[in-house]
Amino acid sequence: MVVEEIKTLILGADGMLGHDLQKVFPDAVSRGRDLDITDEAAISAFIRELSPDLVINAAAYTDVDGCEDNRETAFEVNGNALEYIAKACSKVGAVLVHYSTDYIFDGSKEAYVESDAPDPINVYGESKLLGEKNIMESMDDYRIIRTSWLFGVHGKNFVETMLRLSGEMDIVRVVNDQFGKPTYTADLARKTAEIVGLAPGIYHITNGGVCSWYEFAAAIIDNVYPCSSEEFVRKANRPMYSVLVNTKTSPMRHWRDALKEYLNIRGNGEN
Ligand SMILES: NC(=O)c1ccc[n+]([C@@H]2O[C@H](COP(=O)([O-])OP(=O)(O)OC[C@H]3O[C@@H](n4cnc5c(N)ncnc54)[C@H](OP(=O)(O)O)[C@@H]3O)[C@@H](O)[C@H]2O)c1
C-alpha cells in the first residue's frame, strides 16, 4: 500500500500521538473528540460513508490511575469501542492500525516479545487488552502496535511533568525500580507509516534503550533523587519490567537521541 495514495482516517487526532500522525499523514481525514468512538452508530456510519482504505485509531482513555476509578469508561473507550471500529473497518475493507500498551503485561519478565501471554495488573491494561481481543475477533487486516512511555510535543507527558516539578521542588523523587522504554510520538508516527505496509499482526514498537523512570528523569532534570515504588504509592499497580522487544521490524533510534530532539523542538517553540 503506498501511503500517499490511500484514503486515511485518523481517530483521536487531538491527542499527543494523534497530532504527530496528522503530520505523517497530511491528507488524512482527522477526527478528534467530535467523533466519539464509543458511539457505535456514529462510528459505523462515519466509516461506511467515508469508506477509507486505512483507519488509524489513536483515541484512548490513557489516564492509568483514572481508569481504576472509572472502570466503565476505560472498558468502553479502550475495549468495546474497538469492536465497533474493527467491524466497521471490516465492512469497508479498511486496514486498522491501533495502539496498545506495555501495561497488558504483568512485568514479571524482564522483556516481552509479541507472542508472550498478556496478564495485566491494572484496569488500564485490562481494558487495552480487551481492545486487542475485540480487534482480532472482528477482522483480519489489523496492525496492533504495542508501545510504551510516550512523550510528544502535543500532550501531557512525563518529560513536561519533570520539567514542571523541577522548578517547583528542591528535590524530585522518582521511582528507580520500574523499567521500560521511553518512546517519542514523532518517531512512532513515522514508524506507523512503515507498519501499514507490513503483514497483519501485533508489533512491539518503542525507541531503543531500557531505563527506569528515575534514569529517564535524570536525563531531563538535575534535581532528581531515586526512590522505590513502595515509597511512591499510586492508585494503579504498575509492572516492574515492561520492556517490549521488537522482533518483526527495524529498530528505532535510542530514546536519548529522541529526547534531545524533543527538548530542542520544545526549546525553539516549534511544533
Ligand atoms: N501515553 C502513553 O504513555 C502510552 C503508553 C503506551 C500506549 N499508549 C497508547 O498510545 C495511544 C496514544 O496515546 P496518547 O498518549 O497519544 O493519548 P492521549 O494524548 O491521551 O490522546 C487520546 C485522545 O483520545 C481522545 N478520546 C478519549 N476518549 C475518546 C472517545 N470516547 N472518543 C474519541 N476520542 C476520545 C482524548 O480526548 P480527551 O483528551 O478530550 O479525553 C485524546 O485526545 C493510545 O492508544 C494509548 O493507549 C500510550
The ligand as a MOL file (V3000), in Angstrom:
LIG
                    3D

  0  0  0     0  0            999 V3000
M  V30 BEGIN CTAB
M  V30 COUNTS 48 52 0 0 0
M  V30 BEGIN ATOM
M  V30 1 N 0.7780 7.8450 26.7620 0
M  V30 2 C 1.4980 6.7380 26.9450 0
M  V30 3 O 2.4960 6.7380 27.6860 0
M  V30 4 C 1.1160 5.4660 26.2370 0
M  V30 5 C 1.8510 4.2980 26.5060 0
M  V30 6 C 1.5180 3.1220 25.8260 0
M  V30 7 C 0.4790 3.1180 24.9080 0
M  V30 8 N -0.2250 4.2490 24.6820 0 CHG=1
M  V30 9 C -1.3210 4.2120 23.7120 0
M  V30 10 O -0.9870 5.0610 22.6280 0
M  V30 11 C -2.1650 5.6680 22.0880 0
M  V30 12 C -1.9950 7.1810 22.0210 0
M  V30 13 O -1.7530 7.6610 23.3260 0
M  V30 14 P -1.6190 9.2220 23.6460 0
M  V30 15 O -0.6990 9.3410 24.8020 0
M  V30 16 O -1.3920 9.9990 22.4080 0 CHG=-1
M  V30 17 O -3.0930 9.5140 24.1890 0
M  V30 18 P -3.7950 10.9250 24.5230 0
M  V30 19 O -2.8480 12.0570 24.3480 0
M  V30 20 O -4.4810 10.7450 25.8410 0
M  V30 21 O -4.8610 11.0210 23.3580 0
M  V30 22 C -6.0030 10.2340 23.3270 0
M  V30 23 C -7.0790 11.0550 22.6680 0
M  V30 24 O -8.2770 10.2530 22.6320 0
M  V30 25 C -9.3610 11.1250 22.9810 0
M  V30 26 N -10.5120 10.3630 23.4300 0
M  V30 27 C -10.7540 9.8590 24.6640 0
M  V30 28 N -11.9450 9.2450 24.6810 0
M  V30 29 C -12.4780 9.3780 23.4280 0
M  V30 30 C -13.6940 8.9870 22.8330 0
M  V30 31 N -14.6330 8.3330 23.5160 0
M  V30 32 N -13.9060 9.2810 21.5280 0
M  V30 33 C -12.9850 9.9700 20.8080 0
M  V30 34 N -11.8020 10.3840 21.3380 0
M  V30 35 C -11.5620 10.0850 22.6330 0
M  V30 36 C -8.7820 12.0200 24.0460 0
M  V30 37 O -9.5760 13.1610 24.2470 0
M  V30 38 P -9.5820 13.8930 25.6920 0
M  V30 39 O -8.1620 14.3020 25.9470 0
M  V30 40 O -10.5120 15.0130 25.4750 0
M  V30 41 O -10.0550 12.8690 26.6710 0
M  V30 42 C -7.4120 12.3430 23.4310 0
M  V30 43 O -7.4910 13.4230 22.5250 0
M  V30 44 C -3.3070 5.1730 22.9750 0
M  V30 45 O -3.9050 4.0530 22.3910 0
M  V30 46 C -2.6240 4.7490 24.2560 0
M  V30 47 O -3.3510 3.7610 24.9670 0
M  V30 48 C 0.0650 5.4280 25.3170 0
M  V30 END ATOM
M  V30 BEGIN BOND
M  V30 1 1 1 2
M  V30 2 2 2 3
M  V30 3 1 2 4
M  V30 4 1 4 5
M  V30 5 2 4 48
M  V30 6 2 5 6
M  V30 7 1 6 7
M  V30 8 2 7 8
M  V30 9 1 8 9
M  V30 10 1 8 48
M  V30 11 1 9 10
M  V30 12 1 9 46
M  V30 13 1 10 11
M  V30 14 1 11 12
M  V30 15 1 11 44
M  V30 16 1 12 13
M  V30 17 1 13 14
M  V30 18 2 14 15
M  V30 19 1 14 16
M  V30 20 1 14 17
M  V30 21 1 17 18
M  V30 22 2 18 19
M  V30 23 1 18 20
M  V30 24 1 18 21
M  V30 25 1 21 22
M  V30 26 1 22 23
M  V30 27 1 23 24
M  V30 28 1 23 42
M  V30 29 1 24 25
M  V30 30 1 25 26
M  V30 31 1 25 36
M  V30 32 1 26 27
M  V30 33 1 26 35
M  V30 34 2 27 28
M  V30 35 1 28 29
M  V30 36 1 29 30
M  V30 37 2 29 35
M  V30 38 1 30 31
M  V30 39 2 30 32
M  V30 40 1 32 33
M  V30 41 2 33 34
M  V30 42 1 34 35
M  V30 43 1 36 37
M  V30 44 1 36 42
M  V30 45 1 37 38
M  V30 46 2 38 39
M  V30 47 1 38 40
M  V30 48 1 38 41
M  V30 49 1 42 43
M  V30 50 1 44 45
M  V30 51 1 44 46
M  V30 52 1 46 47
M  V30 END BOND
M  V30 END CTAB
M  END
